[in-house]
Amino acid sequence: MRASLIQIDVNPDESINSRRRRVGSLVREQRGADLVVLPELWTVGAFAYDLFDAEAETPRGTTAQAMSEAARDAGVWLHAGSVPERDEDGTLYNTSLVFSPDGALAESYRKIHRFGFDQGEAVLMGAGGRLATVALPQLTLGLSTCYDLRFPELFRGLVDAGAQAFVVSAGWPERRRSHWTLLARARAVENQAYVLACGTAGTHAGVAQAGHSLVVDPWGEVLAEAGSGEEILTVDLDPARVAETRESFPALKDRVLNVQRATSNPGPRSSPRP
């Protein structure tokens, strides 16, 4: 199975319409791949908070139409990164879109963990409420977005839903790049699954991006890693590697679930008086 990760340079001097056309052309150039992955919020930039509302669209809006056509023209499964989505009630979401090789919208995923604590995405966008997987002919993908990478329980849930590989579409900042690589490898090792982590290059609203998209195998080995600029990683994956790893080192079978929640220790009790 061949996967291509397109690490896009989100240049503020390039118009969104121009970038949309350019990215569509890049996707079409990946004919021969089985899966193509784009980063988070590549139309506007993950930290361009002032553009979220102005550029919000539906899962069948301008970006979705352009990416649907590109997926169909290339004949690939396309994880088209994420877009700022406006729901019927006006709520914004950070929503990833996945298209099948015939251009149909196969799945969408609203980001569950919003970054920013009490500002930015955390207050501007709503939180998704469900896990999402996509069954490709070769393997099943579990979908996640950027900050989700810090929450291992989400990936455990995706494994329980049948995921054999995780797509992490991101706009990860350069100042925390070491965490990006560390966490991607950790999610691969603990879940014995491929991780396809696709980030952006350039600078979003003054925030330098980490780049360094990477593909990690189920044993935690980095199969390929990009640099800091715009780049396309193309990697051949062996779907059988997931089952082989889980069978040869069956750690997932030793998971202990539904354990009693720990309570605070009141300290040693004194002996009762006679």
C-alpha positions as CSV (number, residue, x, y, z in Angstrom):
1,M,0.0,0.0,0.0
2,R,1.5,3.3,-1.1
3,A,0.8,6.5,1.0
4,S,1.8,10.0,0.1
5,L,1.8,12.8,2.8
6,I,1.8,16.3,1.3
7,Q,3.4,18.8,3.8
8,I,2.0,22.1,2.5
9,D,3.6,25.4,3.0
10,V,0.8,27.7,4.2
11,N,2.2,31.0,2.9
12,P,0.1,34.1,3.9
13,D,1.1,35.8,0.7
14,E,-0.7,33.1,-1.3
15,S,-4.5,33.4,-1.6
16,I,-6.7,30.6,-0.4
17,N,-8.1,30.1,-3.8
18,S,-4.7,29.8,-5.3
19,R,-3.5,27.4,-2.6
20,R,-6.6,25.3,-3.1
21,R,-5.9,25.0,-6.8
22,R,-2.2,24.3,-6.2
23,V,-3.0,21.6,-3.6
24,G,-5.5,20.0,-6.0
25,S,-2.7,19.7,-8.6
26,L,-0.4,18.2,-6.0
27,V,-3.0,15.5,-5.2
28,R,-3.5,14.7,-8.9
29,E,0.3,14.2,-9.2
30,Q,0.0,11.3,-6.7
31,R,-1.7,9.0,-9.2
32,G,-0.4,5.5,-8.4
33,A,-0.7,6.1,-4.6
34,D,-3.4,4.3,-2.6
35,L,-3.8,7.0,0.0
36,V,-2.9,10.8,0.1
37,V,-2.9,12.8,3.3
38,L,-3.1,16.6,3.7
39,P,-2.5,18.6,6.9
40,E,-4.9,20.4,9.3
41,L,-6.6,23.7,8.2
42,W,-4.2,24.1,5.3
43,T,-6.6,26.6,3.6
44,V,-6.4,29.2,6.3
45,G,-3.6,28.1,8.7
46,A,-4.1,26.4,12.0
47,F,-3.3,29.6,14.0
48,A,-5.1,32.1,11.8
49,Y,-8.0,32.4,14.2
50,D,-9.4,35.5,12.5
51,L,-10.0,33.5,9.3
52,F,-11.9,30.6,10.9
53,D,-15.3,32.3,10.8
54,A,-14.8,34.2,7.5
55,E,-13.6,31.0,5.6
56,A,-15.9,28.5,7.3
57,E,-17.7,26.1,4.9
58,T,-19.8,23.0,4.9
59,P,-18.5,19.5,4.3
60,R,-19.7,19.9,0.7
61,G,-18.3,23.4,0.3
62,T,-15.7,24.8,-2.1
63,T,-12.7,23.0,-0.6
64,A,-14.6,19.7,-0.4
65,Q,-15.7,20.0,-4.0
66,A,-12.1,20.7,-5.1
67,M,-10.7,17.8,-3.1
68,S,-13.4,15.4,-4.3
69,E,-12.5,16.2,-7.9
70,A,-8.8,15.8,-7.2
71,A,-9.3,12.4,-5.5
72,R,-11.4,11.2,-8.4
73,D,-8.9,12.4,-11.0
74,A,-6.0,10.8,-9.2
75,G,-8.0,7.6,-8.3
76,V,-6.8,7.8,-4.6
77,W,-8.3,7.7,-1.2
78,L,-7.8,11.3,0.0
79,H,-7.6,12.5,3.6
80,A,-8.1,16.1,2.6
81,G,-6.9,17.5,5.9
82,S,-9.4,19.7,7.8
83,V,-11.4,22.8,7.1
84,P,-13.2,25.2,9.4
85,E,-16.8,23.9,9.2
86,R,-19.9,25.9,10.1
87,D,-22.8,23.7,11.2
88,E,-26.5,24.5,10.6
89,D,-26.8,26.2,14.0
90,G,-23.7,28.4,13.3
91,T,-21.2,26.4,15.4
92,L,-17.7,26.1,14.0
93,Y,-15.8,22.8,14.0
94,N,-12.3,21.7,12.9
95,T,-13.5,19.0,10.5
96,S,-11.5,16.5,8.5
97,L,-12.8,15.1,5.2
98,V,-12.0,11.8,3.6
99,F,-12.8,11.0,0.0
100,S,-12.9,7.7,-1.8
101,P,-11.3,7.2,-5.2
102,D,-14.6,7.9,-7.0
103,G,-14.7,11.3,-5.2
104,A,-17.5,10.4,-2.7
105,L,-17.3,11.8,0.8
106,A,-16.5,8.6,2.7
107,E,-16.2,10.1,6.2
108,S,-15.8,13.3,8.2
109,Y,-14.3,13.8,11.7
110,R,-14.8,16.8,13.9
111,K,-11.7,17.3,16.1
112,I,-12.4,16.3,19.7
113,H,-9.6,18.0,21.5
114,R,-9.4,21.7,20.7
115,F,-6.1,23.5,21.4
116,G,-5.7,26.8,23.1
117,F,-6.9,26.2,26.7
118,D,-9.0,29.4,27.2
119,Q,-8.4,31.0,23.8
120,G,-8.0,30.4,20.1
121,E,-9.5,27.2,18.8
122,A,-10.7,26.1,22.2
123,V,-13.2,28.9,22.4
124,L,-13.9,29.5,18.7
125,M,-14.8,26.0,17.8
126,G,-17.0,23.3,19.1
127,A,-15.8,19.8,20.1
128,G,-16.5,16.7,18.1
129,G,-18.3,13.9,19.9
130,R,-17.5,10.7,18.0
131,L,-14.5,8.6,16.9
132,A,-14.2,8.0,13.1
133,T,-12.6,5.2,11.1
134,V,-12.4,4.5,7.4
135,A,-12.1,1.0,6.0
136,L,-9.7,1.0,3.0
137,P,-9.3,-2.2,1.0
138,Q,-5.9,-2.7,2.6
139,L,-6.4,-1.6,6.2
140,T,-8.6,0.5,8.5
141,L,-7.7,4.1,9.2
142,G,-8.4,5.9,12.5
143,L,-8.8,9.6,12.2
144,S,-7.3,12.3,14.5
145,T,-6.3,15.9,14.3
146,C,-3.2,17.6,15.8
147,Y,-3.8,18.2,19.5
148,D,-5.6,14.8,19.6
149,L,-2.1,13.3,19.5
150,R,-1.6,14.1,23.2
151,F,-4.6,12.0,24.3
152,P,-3.8,8.2,24.1
153,E,-7.3,7.2,25.2
154,L,-8.6,8.4,21.8
155,F,-6.2,6.1,20.0
156,R,-7.2,3.2,22.2
157,G,-10.8,3.8,21.3
158,L,-9.8,3.8,17.6
159,V,-8.0,0.5,18.0
160,D,-11.1,-1.0,19.6
161,A,-13.0,0.3,16.5
162,G,-10.7,-1.7,14.3
163,A,-8.0,0.9,13.4
164,Q,-4.7,-0.5,12.1
165,A,-3.3,2.9,11.1
166,F,-3.8,6.4,12.4
167,V,-3.8,9.5,10.3
168,V,-2.8,12.6,12.3
169,S,-3.5,15.8,10.3
170,A,-1.8,18.7,12.0
171,G,-0.6,22.3,12.1
172,W,2.0,21.6,14.8
173,P,4.2,24.5,16.0
174,E,8.0,24.4,15.6
175,R,8.6,25.2,19.3
176,R,7.1,21.8,20.3
177,R,8.5,19.7,17.4
178,S,10.3,17.3,19.7
179,H,6.8,16.4,21.2
180,W,5.4,15.8,17.7
181,T,8.0,13.1,16.9
182,L,7.9,11.6,20.3
183,L,4.1,11.3,20.5
184,A,3.7,10.0,17.0
185,R,6.2,7.2,17.8
186,A,4.5,6.5,21.2
187,R,1.0,6.2,19.6
188,A,2.5,3.7,17.1
189,V,4.3,1.6,19.7
190,E,1.5,1.4,22.3
191,N,-1.2,0.6,19.7
192,Q,1.0,-1.5,17.4
193,A,-0.3,0.5,14.4
194,Y,1.0,2.7,11.6
195,V,1.0,6.4,12.2
196,L,0.8,8.8,9.3
197,A,1.4,12.2,10.8
198,C,1.1,15.1,8.2
199,G,1.9,18.6,9.3
200,T,2.3,22.0,7.6
201,A,5.3,24.1,6.7
202,G,5.6,27.9,6.8
203,T,4.2,30.3,9.4
204,H,0.6,30.6,10.4
205,A,-0.3,34.0,11.9
206,G,3.3,34.4,13.2
207,V,3.5,30.9,14.5
208,A,6.4,28.9,12.8
209,Q,5.3,25.4,11.9
210,A,7.2,22.2,12.7
211,G,7.0,20.5,9.4
212,H,8.7,17.1,9.8
213,S,5.8,15.0,8.7
214,L,6.5,11.4,9.4
215,V,5.4,7.8,8.9
216,V,6.0,5.4,11.8
217,D,5.5,1.6,11.6
218,P,3.8,-0.6,14.3
219,W,7.1,-1.2,16.0
220,G,7.8,2.5,16.4
221,E,10.4,2.8,13.7
222,V,10.3,6.0,11.6
223,L,10.0,4.9,8.0
224,A,10.3,8.4,6.5
225,E,10.4,12.0,7.8
226,A,10.2,15.3,6.0
227,G,12.2,18.4,6.6
228,S,10.9,21.8,7.5
229,G,9.8,23.0,4.0
230,E,7.0,22.0,1.6
231,E,7.6,18.3,0.8
232,I,5.9,15.1,-0.3
233,L,6.6,11.9,1.6
234,T,5.8,8.7,-0.3
235,V,6.1,5.5,1.6
236,D,5.1,1.9,0.9
237,L,3.3,0.3,3.9
238,D,2.8,-3.4,4.5
239,P,-0.7,-3.9,6.0
240,A,0.3,-7.4,7.2
241,R,2.9,-5.8,9.4
242,V,0.2,-4.7,11.9
243,A,-1.1,-8.2,12.4
244,E,2.4,-9.7,12.6
245,T,3.5,-7.2,15.3
246,R,0.3,-7.7,17.3
247,E,0.7,-11.5,17.1
248,S,4.5,-11.7,17.8
249,F,4.3,-9.2,20.8
250,P,0.6,-9.5,21.9
251,A,0.7,-6.6,24.4
252,L,-2.8,-5.4,23.5
253,K,-4.2,-8.7,24.8
254,D,-2.9,-7.8,28.3
255,R,-4.9,-4.6,28.6
256,V,-6.8,-4.4,31.8
257,L,-10.1,-2.5,31.5
258,N,-12.7,-1.3,33.9
259,V,-10.4,-1.3,36.9
260,Q,-11.7,0.4,40.0
261,R,-10.9,4.1,40.1
262,A,-8.3,4.8,42.8
263,T,-9.4,6.8,45.9
264,S,-7.3,9.1,48.0
265,N,-5.4,7.5,50.8
266,P,-6.6,8.8,54.1
267,G,-3.3,7.7,55.7
268,P,-2.6,5.1,58.4
269,R,-5.3,4.5,60.9
270,S,-4.5,4.5,64.6
271,S,-5.2,1.3,66.5
272,P,-8.4,1.4,68.4
273,R,-8.1,2.0,72.1
274,P,-8.9,-0.8,74.4
